[in-house]
Amino acid sequence: MAKVWIERIFTDPEVYLLRIDDEKIKYFEASWDIPEGISYNAYLVKLNGANVLIDGWKESYSNDFLKALSNLIDPKDITHIIVNHTEPDHSGTLPGILNANKNRAKVIASNFAKKLLESFYNITNVEAVSDNQQMQIGEKTFRFVMTPWLHWPDTMVTYLDGVLFGCDVGGGYSLPSAIDDSDERTVEEYLPYVTKYIVTVIGHYKGYILEGAKKLSSLDIKALLPGHGLIWKKDPQRLLQHYVNVANGVAQKRKILVVYDSMYGFVENVMNKVLDTLREKGFNLVVYRFTDQHDSPVSEILKDVPDSRALVFGVSTYEADIHPKMRYVLYEIMDKANYEKPVLFFGVHGWAASVELTVKKILKDSKFKFVSFVETKGGKIDEEKMKQAIEALLKELE
């Protein structure tokens, strides 16, 4: 049975967390390997004369959600439901709650979300709010700020007395052992999962992270309550800055990401020499590979792109093209993690040299800077060319 958390977060206003830990999920959005799992967070705000539910859980946990909510309030007493984002991992429980509520609650969402709620669930009684609109509910003022493409066009956040209900804004993968950021060790363990979440979920729209952060900077944010993962009460600005750093691709000084495929060991022989040379130069290498014994999750590879100083690839030919695993990796990096970083390629072919032409075709519109491309036949690397290529990379990193 999935673990359910019901915790009071604040007393004025009275805010409760309803969180469930999804350990069963294997692939977020049916794409990204997340053996670490993910949580779904919803919030109940109790006010004088009003009870406001903010967001929800995945539809498969509808019964659990209704049971958890009923521990805090009779669902019929909910007066308002705010839908910050209609993606079904947050809105899936909405039909069940409205049914238990006898449709008494006023549903509040962005104009785009209103259309999606009708499309998804045939929910038509929705009040659409506009950017920076304020609404008096239970003697409190709620402000709705549109943050489109973080990560759907419908997305907004809700601000109340210094508390930002962010839904996907501020989220991360994994099932933290705590509910908030009060413990530094917990935060350090959690942040890499935030990076992984940002790149895989929002990476395609990372430019909007910077726009959204600028927009939210006008608010006095004392706490950030996202739809996934940790609540940020101690230092919400740390999380927001982390989002900005990932969007900007802020790198660790000595980190290099290395990705290669090797069907029969030829590429691996080349890359082992490359790795040894880079380690001798004092770099910290993060290595992912595709071999007859290894199949690296693309979600993990993407996670390590933003804070790497450079990327190094080893690629083999496959049916006059490049290996399909590497083609997929390059495609997803282009889509989710396209940064102005130097890249170095080592290609290996058998009977036809095609790696360089194919790779450059795939990455022709990328922001990456090609430092060098060394292609060899059968893995018999020209060590002088390899050293020259690495020296060129070092010069680029000066």
ROSE-802960 format. One record per residue (C-alpha): residue number from 1; residue in one letter; chain; x, z, y. Coordinates in steps of 0.5 Angstrom, whole numbers, padded with zeros to 4 digits. Each point is the difference from the previous one (the first is absolute). Layout:
% residues N
(rec NUM 'A' 'A' (X Z Y))
...
//
This chain:
% residues 398
(rec 1 'M' 'A' (0000 0000 0000))
(rec 2 'A' 'A' (0003 -0002 0007))
(rec 3 'K' 'A' (0002 0006 0004))
(rec 4 'V' 'A' (-0005 0001 0006))
(rec 5 'W' 'A' (0002 0004 0006))
(rec 6 'I' 'A' (-0005 0003 0005))
(rec 7 'E' 'A' (0004 0004 0006))
(rec 8 'R' 'A' (-0002 0002 0007))
(rec 9 'I' 'A' (0005 -0003 0005))
(rec 10 'F' 'A' (-0002 0002 0006))
(rec 11 'T' 'A' (-0005 0005 0003))
(rec 12 'D' 'A' (-0001 -0002 0007))
(rec 13 'P' 'A' (-0003 -0005 -0001))
(rec 14 'E' 'A' (-0002 0001 -0008))
(rec 15 'V' 'A' (0004 -0005 -0004))
(rec 16 'Y' 'A' (0000 -0001 -0007))
(rec 17 'L' 'A' (0004 -0004 -0005))
(rec 18 'L' 'A' (-0003 -0003 -0006))
(rec 19 'R' 'A' (0006 -0003 -0004))
(rec 20 'I' 'A' (0000 -0003 -0007))
(rec 21 'D' 'A' (0006 -0002 -0004))
(rec 22 'D' 'A' (0000 -0007 -0003))
(rec 23 'E' 'A' (0005 0001 -0006))
(rec 24 'K' 'A' (-0004 -0006 -0004))
(rec 25 'I' 'A' (0002 -0005 0005))
(rec 26 'K' 'A' (0006 -0005 -0002))
(rec 27 'Y' 'A' (0000 -0005 0005))
(rec 28 'F' 'A' (-0003 0001 0007))
(rec 29 'E' 'A' (-0004 -0006 0002))
(rec 30 'A' 'A' (0001 -0003 -0007))
(rec 31 'S' 'A' (0007 -0002 0003))
(rec 32 'W' 'A' (0005 0006 0001))
(rec 33 'D' 'A' (0003 0004 -0005))
(rec 34 'I' 'A' (-0001 0007 0002))
(rec 35 'P' 'A' (0001 0005 -0006))
(rec 36 'E' 'A' (0000 0005 0005))
(rec 37 'G' 'A' (-0007 0000 0001))
(rec 38 'I' 'A' (-0004 0000 0006))
(rec 39 'S' 'A' (-0005 0005 0004))
(rec 40 'Y' 'A' (-0006 -0001 0003))
(rec 41 'N' 'A' (-0002 0004 0006))
(rec 42 'A' 'A' (-0006 0001 0004))
(rec 43 'Y' 'A' (-0002 0006 0005))
(rec 44 'L' 'A' (-0006 0004 0002))
(rec 45 'V' 'A' (-0001 0002 0007))
(rec 46 'K' 'A' (-0005 0006 0001))
(rec 47 'L' 'A' (-0003 0001 0007))
(rec 48 'N' 'A' (-0005 0003 0004))
(rec 49 'G' 'A' (-0006 -0004 -0002))
(rec 50 'A' 'A' (0004 -0006 -0004))
(rec 51 'N' 'A' (0003 -0001 -0006))
(rec 52 'V' 'A' (0005 -0006 0000))
(rec 53 'L' 'A' (0003 -0003 -0006))
(rec 54 'I' 'A' (0006 -0004 0001))
(rec 55 'D' 'A' (0002 -0006 -0005))
(rec 56 'G' 'A' (-0001 0001 -0008))
(rec 57 'W' 'A' (0003 -0001 -0007))
(rec 58 'K' 'A' (0001 -0006 -0005))
(rec 59 'E' 'A' (-0007 -0002 -0003))
(rec 60 'S' 'A' (0002 0002 -0007))
(rec 61 'Y' 'A' (0001 0008 0003))
(rec 62 'S' 'A' (-0007 0000 0003))
(rec 63 'N' 'A' (-0003 0005 -0004))
(rec 64 'D' 'A' (0006 0005 0001))
(rec 65 'F' 'A' (0000 -0002 0007))
(rec 66 'L' 'A' (-0008 0002 0001))
(rec 67 'K' 'A' (0002 0007 -0004))
(rec 68 'A' 'A' (0006 0001 0004))
(rec 69 'L' 'A' (-0004 -0001 0006))
(rec 70 'S' 'A' (-0006 0004 -0002))
(rec 71 'N' 'A' (0005 0006 -0001))
(rec 72 'L' 'A' (0000 0000 0008))
(rec 73 'I' 'A' (-0007 -0003 0002))
(rec 74 'D' 'A' (-0006 -0002 -0002))
(rec 75 'P' 'A' (0001 -0008 0000))
(rec 76 'K' 'A' (-0007 0000 0004))
(rec 77 'D' 'A' (0003 0004 0006))
(rec 78 'I' 'A' (0005 -0005 0001))
(rec 79 'T' 'A' (-0002 -0003 0007))
(rec 80 'H' 'A' (0005 -0006 0001))
(rec 81 'I' 'A' (0005 -0004 -0004))
(rec 82 'I' 'A' (0006 -0003 0003))
(rec 83 'V' 'A' (0003 -0006 -0004))
(rec 84 'N' 'A' (0007 -0001 0003))
(rec 85 'H' 'A' (0001 -0006 -0005))
(rec 86 'T' 'A' (-0004 -0003 -0005))
(rec 87 'E' 'A' (0005 -0001 -0006))
(rec 88 'P' 'A' (-0003 0002 -0006))
(rec 89 'D' 'A' (0005 0006 -0002))
(rec 90 'H' 'A' (-0003 0003 0007))
(rec 91 'S' 'A' (-0007 -0002 0000))
(rec 92 'G' 'A' (-0002 -0001 -0007))
(rec 93 'T' 'A' (-0004 0007 0000))
(rec 94 'L' 'A' (-0004 -0002 0006))
(rec 95 'P' 'A' (-0006 -0003 -0004))
(rec 96 'G' 'A' (0000 0007 -0004))
(rec 97 'I' 'A' (0000 0004 0006))
(rec 98 'L' 'A' (-0005 -0003 0004))
(rec 99 'N' 'A' (-0005 0000 -0006))
(rec 100 'A' 'A' (0001 0007 -0001))
(rec 101 'N' 'A' (0000 0001 0007))
(rec 102 'K' 'A' (-0007 -0004 0000))
(rec 103 'N' 'A' (0003 -0005 0005))
(rec 104 'R' 'A' (-0001 0006 0006))
(rec 105 'A' 'A' (0007 -0001 0003))
(rec 106 'K' 'A' (0002 -0005 0005))
(rec 107 'V' 'A' (0006 -0004 -0003))
(rec 108 'I' 'A' (0005 -0002 0006))
(rec 109 'A' 'A' (0005 -0005 -0001))
(rec 110 'S' 'A' (0004 -0006 0004))
(rec 111 'N' 'A' (-0004 -0006 0001))
(rec 112 'F' 'A' (0004 -0004 -0006))
(rec 113 'A' 'A' (-0001 0006 -0004))
(rec 114 'K' 'A' (-0008 -0001 0001))
(rec 115 'K' 'A' (0000 -0007 -0003))
(rec 116 'L' 'A' (0005 0002 -0006))
(rec 117 'L' 'A' (-0005 0006 -0002))
(rec 118 'E' 'A' (-0006 -0004 0000))
(rec 119 'S' 'A' (0004 -0005 -0004))
(rec 120 'F' 'A' (0003 0005 -0005))
(rec 121 'Y' 'A' (-0006 0005 -0001))
(rec 122 'N' 'A' (-0006 -0003 0004))
(rec 123 'I' 'A' (0001 0006 0005))
(rec 124 'T' 'A' (-0003 -0003 0006))
(rec 125 'N' 'A' (-0002 0006 0004))
(rec 126 'V' 'A' (0007 0001 0004))
(rec 127 'E' 'A' (0001 0001 0007))
(rec 128 'A' 'A' (0006 -0004 0002))
(rec 129 'V' 'A' (0005 0003 0005))
(rec 130 'S' 'A' (0005 -0003 0005))
(rec 131 'D' 'A' (0007 0001 0001))
(rec 132 'N' 'A' (0002 0007 0004))
(rec 133 'Q' 'A' (-0008 0001 0000))
(rec 134 'Q' 'A' (-0001 0008 0000))
(rec 135 'M' 'A' (-0006 0003 -0003))
(rec 136 'Q' 'A' (-0003 0007 0000))
(rec 137 'I' 'A' (-0002 0003 -0006))
(rec 138 'G' 'A' (-0001 0008 -0001))
(rec 139 'E' 'A' (0002 0001 0007))
(rec 140 'K' 'A' (0007 -0003 -0002))
(rec 141 'T' 'A' (0003 -0007 0002))
(rec 142 'F' 'A' (0002 -0005 -0005))
(rec 143 'R' 'A' (0004 -0006 0002))
(rec 144 'F' 'A' (0001 -0006 -0004))
(rec 145 'V' 'A' (0006 -0004 0001))
(rec 146 'M' 'A' (0000 -0007 -0003))
(rec 147 'T' 'A' (0007 -0001 -0004))
(rec 148 'P' 'A' (-0002 -0007 -0003))
(rec 149 'W' 'A' (0005 -0003 -0006))
(rec 150 'L' 'A' (0002 0007 -0002))
(rec 151 'H' 'A' (-0001 -0003 -0004))
(rec 152 'W' 'A' (-0007 -0003 0000))
(rec 153 'P' 'A' (-0003 -0003 0006))
(rec 154 'D' 'A' (-0006 0005 0000))
(rec 155 'T' 'A' (0005 0006 0000))
(rec 156 'M' 'A' (-0001 0006 0006))
(rec 157 'V' 'A' (0002 0007 0000))
(rec 158 'T' 'A' (-0004 0006 0003))
(rec 159 'Y' 'A' (0003 0005 0005))
(rec 160 'L' 'A' (-0003 0007 0001))
(rec 161 'D' 'A' (0003 0006 0003))
(rec 162 'G' 'A' (0008 -0003 -0001))
(rec 163 'V' 'A' (-0002 -0001 -0007))
(rec 164 'L' 'A' (0001 -0008 -0002))
(rec 165 'F' 'A' (-0004 -0002 -0007))
(rec 166 'G' 'A' (0004 -0006 -0001))
(rec 167 'C' 'A' (-0003 -0002 -0007))
(rec 168 'D' 'A' (0006 -0006 -0002))
(rec 169 'V' 'A' (0004 0002 0006))
(rec 170 'G' 'A' (0004 0005 -0002))
(rec 171 'G' 'A' (-0001 0000 -0008))
(rec 172 'G' 'A' (0005 0000 -0005))
(rec 173 'Y' 'A' (0001 -0001 -0008))
(rec 174 'S' 'A' (0001 0006 -0005))
(rec 175 'L' 'A' (-0004 0006 -0001))
(rec 176 'P' 'A' (0004 0005 0004))
(rec 177 'S' 'A' (0000 0008 -0003))
(rec 178 'A' 'A' (-0002 0002 0007))
(rec 179 'I' 'A' (-0006 -0002 0005))
(rec 180 'D' 'A' (0005 0000 0006))
(rec 181 'D' 'A' (0007 -0001 0003))
(rec 182 'S' 'A' (0001 0007 0001))
(rec 183 'D' 'A' (0006 0000 -0005))
(rec 184 'E' 'A' (0006 -0004 0001))
(rec 185 'R' 'A' (0002 -0002 -0007))
(rec 186 'T' 'A' (-0007 -0002 -0001))
(rec 187 'V' 'A' (0000 -0005 0006))
(rec 188 'E' 'A' (0007 -0003 -0002))
(rec 189 'E' 'A' (-0003 -0001 -0007))
(rec 190 'Y' 'A' (-0006 -0003 0003))
(rec 191 'L' 'A' (0003 -0005 0005))
(rec 192 'P' 'A' (0003 -0005 -0005))
(rec 193 'Y' 'A' (-0008 -0001 -0002))
(rec 194 'V' 'A' (-0002 -0001 0007))
(rec 195 'T' 'A' (0005 -0006 0001))
(rec 196 'K' 'A' (-0002 -0003 -0007))
(rec 197 'Y' 'A' (-0007 0001 0002))
(rec 198 'I' 'A' (0001 -0003 0007))
(rec 199 'V' 'A' (0004 -0006 -0002))
(rec 200 'T' 'A' (-0005 -0002 -0006))
(rec 201 'V' 'A' (-0007 0001 0004))
(rec 202 'I' 'A' (0002 -0001 0007))
(rec 203 'G' 'A' (0006 -0004 0000))
(rec 204 'H' 'A' (-0003 -0007 0001))
(rec 205 'Y' 'A' (-0003 0003 0006))
(rec 206 'K' 'A' (0006 0005 0002))
(rec 207 'G' 'A' (0000 -0003 0007))
(rec 208 'Y' 'A' (-0006 0003 0001))
(rec 209 'I' 'A' (0003 0007 -0001))
(rec 210 'L' 'A' (0004 0000 0006))
(rec 211 'E' 'A' (-0006 -0002 0004))
(rec 212 'G' 'A' (-0004 0005 -0003))
(rec 213 'A' 'A' (0005 0005 0001))
(rec 214 'K' 'A' (0000 -0002 0007))
(rec 215 'K' 'A' (-0007 0001 0001))
(rec 216 'L' 'A' (0000 0007 -0003))
(rec 217 'S' 'A' (0005 0003 0004))
(rec 218 'S' 'A' (-0005 0001 0005))
(rec 219 'L' 'A' (-0003 0005 -0004))
(rec 220 'D' 'A' (0002 0007 -0001))
(rec 221 'I' 'A' (0001 0000 -0007))
(rec 222 'K' 'A' (0001 0007 -0003))
(rec 223 'A' 'A' (-0002 -0001 -0007))
(rec 224 'L' 'A' (-0001 -0007 -0004))
(rec 225 'L' 'A' (-0005 0000 -0006))
(rec 226 'P' 'A' (0001 -0006 -0004))
(rec 227 'G' 'A' (-0004 -0003 -0006))
(rec 228 'H' 'A' (0006 0000 -0005))
(rec 229 'G' 'A' (0005 0006 -0001))
(rec 230 'L' 'A' (0003 0005 0005))
(rec 231 'I' 'A' (-0004 0003 0006))
(rec 232 'W' 'A' (0005 0001 0006))
(rec 233 'K' 'A' (-0001 0006 0004))
(rec 234 'K' 'A' (0007 0002 0001))
(rec 235 'D' 'A' (0003 -0006 0003))
(rec 236 'P' 'A' (-0005 -0006 0000))
(rec 237 'Q' 'A' (0005 -0004 0004))
(rec 238 'R' 'A' (0005 0000 -0005))
(rec 239 'L' 'A' (-0005 -0004 -0004))
(rec 240 'L' 'A' (-0002 -0005 0005))
(rec 241 'Q' 'A' (0008 -0001 0002))
(rec 242 'H' 'A' (0001 -0001 -0008))
(rec 243 'Y' 'A' (-0006 -0006 0001))
(rec 244 'V' 'A' (0004 -0003 0006))
(rec 245 'N' 'A' (0007 0001 -0004))
(rec 246 'V' 'A' (-0003 -0004 -0006))
(rec 247 'A' 'A' (-0003 -0005 0005))
(rec 248 'N' 'A' (0006 -0001 0003))
(rec 249 'G' 'A' (0005 0000 -0006))
(rec 250 'V' 'A' (0004 0005 0003))
(rec 251 'A' 'A' (0006 0000 -0005))
(rec 252 'Q' 'A' (0004 0006 -0003))
(rec 253 'K' 'A' (0007 -0002 0002))
(rec 254 'R' 'A' (0003 -0001 -0007))
(rec 255 'K' 'A' (-0006 -0002 -0005))
(rec 256 'I' 'A' (0000 -0007 -0003))
(rec 257 'L' 'A' (-0006 -0002 -0004))
(rec 258 'V' 'A' (0003 -0005 -0006))
(rec 259 'V' 'A' (-0005 -0003 -0005))
(rec 260 'Y' 'A' (0001 -0005 -0005))
(rec 261 'D' 'A' (-0002 -0004 -0007))
(rec 262 'S' 'A' (0004 -0001 -0006))
(rec 263 'M' 'A' (-0003 -0003 -0006))
(rec 264 'Y' 'A' (0006 0000 -0004))
(rec 265 'G' 'A' (0005 0004 0004))
(rec 266 'F' 'A' (0003 -0006 0004))
(rec 267 'V' 'A' (-0002 0002 0007))
(rec 268 'E' 'A' (0001 0008 -0002))
(rec 269 'N' 'A' (0007 -0002 -0001))
(rec 270 'V' 'A' (0001 -0003 0007))
(rec 271 'M' 'A' (-0004 0006 0003))
(rec 272 'N' 'A' (0004 0005 -0004))
(rec 273 'K' 'A' (0006 -0002 0004))
(rec 274 'V' 'A' (-0004 -0001 0007))
(rec 275 'L' 'A' (-0003 0008 -0001))
(rec 276 'D' 'A' (0007 0002 -0002))
(rec 277 'T' 'A' (0003 -0003 0006))
(rec 278 'L' 'A' (-0005 0003 0005))
(rec 279 'R' 'A' (0000 0007 -0003))
(rec 280 'E' 'A' (0008 -0001 0001))
(rec 281 'K' 'A' (-0002 -0001 0008))
(rec 282 'G' 'A' (-0004 0006 0000))
(rec 283 'F' 'A' (-0007 -0002 0000))
(rec 284 'N' 'A' (-0006 0003 -0004))
(rec 285 'L' 'A' (-0003 -0005 -0004))
(rec 286 'V' 'A' (-0007 0000 -0002))
(rec 287 'V' 'A' (-0001 -0004 -0006))
(rec 288 'Y' 'A' (-0006 -0004 -0004))
(rec 289 'R' 'A' (0001 -0005 -0005))
(rec 290 'F' 'A' (-0004 -0004 -0005))
(rec 291 'T' 'A' (0003 -0001 -0007))
(rec 292 'D' 'A' (-0002 0000 -0007))
(rec 293 'Q' 'A' (0000 0008 0001))
(rec 294 'H' 'A' (-0003 0001 0007))
(rec 295 'D' 'A' (-0006 -0002 0004))
(rec 296 'S' 'A' (0001 0003 0007))
(rec 297 'P' 'A' (-0007 0002 0003))
(rec 298 'V' 'A' (0000 -0005 0007))
(rec 299 'S' 'A' (-0004 0006 0003))
(rec 300 'E' 'A' (0007 0004 0000))
(rec 301 'I' 'A' (0004 -0006 0002))
(rec 302 'L' 'A' (-0004 -0001 0006))
(rec 303 'K' 'A' (0000 0008 0002))
(rec 304 'D' 'A' (0008 -0001 0000))
(rec 305 'V' 'A' (0000 -0006 0005))
(rec 306 'P' 'A' (-0002 0003 0007))
(rec 307 'D' 'A' (0006 0005 0000))
(rec 308 'S' 'A' (0005 -0004 -0003))
(rec 309 'R' 'A' (0006 -0003 0004))
(rec 310 'A' 'A' (0000 -0006 -0004))
(rec 311 'L' 'A' (-0003 -0004 -0006))
(rec 312 'V' 'A' (0004 -0003 -0006))
(rec 313 'F' 'A' (-0003 -0004 -0005))
(rec 314 'G' 'A' (0003 -0003 -0007))
(rec 315 'V' 'A' (-0005 -0006 -0002))
(rec 316 'S' 'A' (0000 -0004 -0006))
(rec 317 'T' 'A' (-0003 -0007 -0001))
(rec 318 'Y' 'A' (-0006 -0001 -0004))
(rec 319 'E' 'A' (-0003 -0007 -0002))
(rec 320 'A' 'A' (0003 -0003 0006))
(rec 321 'D' 'A' (-0002 0006 0005))
(rec 322 'I' 'A' (0001 0007 0000))
(rec 323 'H' 'A' (-0001 0006 -0005))
(rec 324 'P' 'A' (-0008 0001 0001))
(rec 325 'K' 'A' (0001 0008 0001))
(rec 326 'M' 'A' (0005 -0002 0006))
(rec 327 'R' 'A' (-0005 -0005 0003))
(rec 328 'Y' 'A' (-0005 0005 0000))
(rec 329 'V' 'A' (0005 0006 0003))
(rec 330 'L' 'A' (0002 -0005 0006))
(rec 331 'Y' 'A' (-0007 -0002 0001))
(rec 332 'E' 'A' (-0003 0007 0001))
(rec 333 'I' 'A' (0006 0002 0004))
(rec 334 'M' 'A' (-0001 -0006 0004))
(rec 335 'D' 'A' (-0008 0002 0001))
(rec 336 'K' 'A' (0001 0008 0000))
(rec 337 'A' 'A' (0007 0001 0002))
(rec 338 'N' 'A' (0003 -0005 0005))
(rec 339 'Y' 'A' (0005 0003 0004))
(rec 340 'E' 'A' (0006 -0003 0004))
(rec 341 'K' 'A' (0005 0003 -0005))
(rec 342 'P' 'A' (0006 -0004 -0003))
(rec 343 'V' 'A' (0000 -0003 -0007))
(rec 344 'L' 'A' (0005 -0002 -0005))
(rec 345 'F' 'A' (-0002 -0004 -0006))
(rec 346 'F' 'A' (0004 -0002 -0007))
(rec 347 'G' 'A' (-0003 -0005 -0004))
(rec 348 'V' 'A' (0001 -0002 -0007))
(rec 349 'H' 'A' (-0002 -0007 -0003))
(rec 350 'G' 'A' (0001 -0003 -0007))
(rec 351 'W' 'A' (0000 -0008 0001))
(rec 352 'A' 'A' (-0003 -0001 0007))
(rec 353 'A' 'A' (0002 0004 0006))
(rec 354 'S' 'A' (-0007 0002 0003))
(rec 355 'V' 'A' (0000 0007 0002))
(rec 356 'E' 'A' (0002 -0001 0007))
(rec 357 'L' 'A' (-0005 -0005 0002))
(rec 358 'T' 'A' (-0006 0003 -0003))
(rec 359 'V' 'A' (0002 0007 0003))
(rec 360 'K' 'A' (0001 -0003 0007))
(rec 361 'K' 'A' (-0006 -0004 0000))
(rec 362 'I' 'A' (-0004 0007 -0002))
(rec 363 'L' 'A' (0003 0004 0006))
(rec 364 'K' 'A' (0000 -0006 0005))
(rec 365 'D' 'A' (-0005 0004 0004))
(rec 366 'S' 'A' (0003 0007 -0001))
(rec 367 'K' 'A' (0004 0004 0005))
(rec 368 'F' 'A' (0005 0001 -0004))
(rec 369 'K' 'A' (0007 -0002 0001))
(rec 370 'F' 'A' (0004 -0004 -0005))
(rec 371 'V' 'A' (0007 0002 0000))
(rec 372 'S' 'A' (0002 -0003 -0006))
(rec 373 'F' 'A' (-0002 -0004 -0007))
(rec 374 'V' 'A' (0005 0000 -0006))
(rec 375 'E' 'A' (-0003 -0004 -0005))
(rec 376 'T' 'A' (0004 -0001 -0007))
(rec 377 'K' 'A' (-0001 -0003 -0007))
(rec 378 'G' 'A' (-0001 0004 -0006))
(rec 379 'G' 'A' (0002 0007 0004))
(rec 380 'K' 'A' (0008 -0002 0001))
(rec 381 'I' 'A' (0000 0003 0007))
(rec 382 'D' 'A' (0006 -0002 0005))
(rec 383 'E' 'A' (0002 0006 0002))
(rec 384 'E' 'A' (0003 -0002 0006))
(rec 385 'K' 'A' (-0007 -0003 0002))
(rec 386 'M' 'A' (-0003 0006 -0002))
(rec 387 'K' 'A' (0005 0004 0005))
(rec 388 'Q' 'A' (-0001 -0004 0005))
(rec 389 'A' 'A' (-0007 0000 0000))
(rec 390 'I' 'A' (0000 0008 0000))
(rec 391 'E' 'A' (0005 0000 0006))
(rec 392 'A' 'A' (-0005 -0004 0003))
(rec 393 'L' 'A' (-0005 0005 -0001))
(rec 394 'L' 'A' (0004 0005 0002))
(rec 395 'K' 'A' (0002 -0003 0007))
(rec 396 'E' 'A' (-0008 -0001 0001))
(rec 397 'L' 'A' (-0001 0007 -0001))
(rec 398 'E' 'A' (0005 0002 0005))
//
